[in-house]
């Protein structure tokens, strides 16, 4: 059976949270969708829970064959029947019109990808408590003159992405215009896999670099690849999910080792993009590196162990990246 939308939900075994995701999907105004839950390992409690919802929507489970979050998504995409792939996390409550808002973008606009808003919330006695006027994507912060000067020097958008909400800077970092109060549809690279979608046919043509073991910024790299191919991707603030705050990460635990490895991946993206032919600025990159290093040195009084790990990650990532440039590394995509 084919559907208009396939919803992919990778899960690491959190039945107490995913039941709220399932319950919110049951109440969607748009009904033509299937749900594929990709399990890292067999989770009998989550599978048993599915019995309560299969009468409301097409729900199936896929046991992950290869390690890693990105492999989970790839396997899910290969098994999807929908024209549109909607990515969700197993710890979100989906607004009743969320899927409808995603689909409407493809019907009304010539686009290939959509990001929706992700709003932080708490569960208190199993009732949703939304943190008012907040967003994990468009959180407002005041623009100081110092910050504006830094943005102009270091976070300048790549040519063609000046009006994007989420963009690639000339220094090779993916950035969000934090001062941007987004009330309407706006061009943007893809934001967060907790709530984003893309056409299945274009996703299947995209392969991500194997060095992204922690999945750092993989959403934005997909968005960048779509942009390079001439496709348009947008942010729709009306497509909302509520992200339950519980202190656990989907793809990585926040210990010092994984923080170090994730930081290396973040730094390597610049060199990956350079080797893929993107016209980034070495001057902007050096300015950002100096600023970031000085910032982490200043913060060492607050949490020296964490700051040292970040600094080691910055140096290790850039050293590896320079070796890539010298050897003109080719990526196994």
Number of C-alpha atoms within 10 A of each C-alpha: 6 12 15 15 26 26 26 26 25 26 24 17 18 13 20 13 18 22 20 20 23 24 15 16 25 18 14 17 14 17 17 16 23 21 23 19 24 24 20 19 13 15 16 11 12 20 16 10 15 18 10 11 15 14 10 13 15 16 18 13 18 17 16 22 13 12 10 16 21 21 18 23 18 17 17 26 22 11 13 20 19 22 16 25 25 28 21 24 22 25 27 26 26 27 20 18 17 22 25 17 20 26 19 10 20 16 9 8 11 11 18 23 30 29 32 27 25 27 22 19 21 16 14 8 7 9 9 15 14 15 12 9 9 14 18 15 22 21 16 16 11 10 12 9 9 8 11 13 12 15 16 11 15 23 25 20 23 18 13 10 17 15 13 20 25 26 29 27 24 23 24 30 22 21 18 20 19 17 13 14 12 18 11 10 16 17 21 27 31 29 30 21 21 23 26 26 28 26 18 21 14 16 20 11 9 14 14 18 17 12 16 20 18 19 20 19 19 20 17 22 22 21 28 22 18 23 18 11 10 11 15 19 26 25 28 23 20 17 24 25 26 25 26 21 12 11 7 10 10 13 16 15 12 13 9 15 11 14 17 22 21 22 21 26 24 22 23 24 24 26 22 21 15 16 17 12 9 15 14 21 17 14 12 18 19 13 15 20 17 10 13 15 16 12 12 19 13 12 14 13 10 10 10 14 11 17 20 17 18 22 19 15 22 22 16 19 23 20 14 14 23 14 12 16 14 8 9 10 14 12 12 9 9
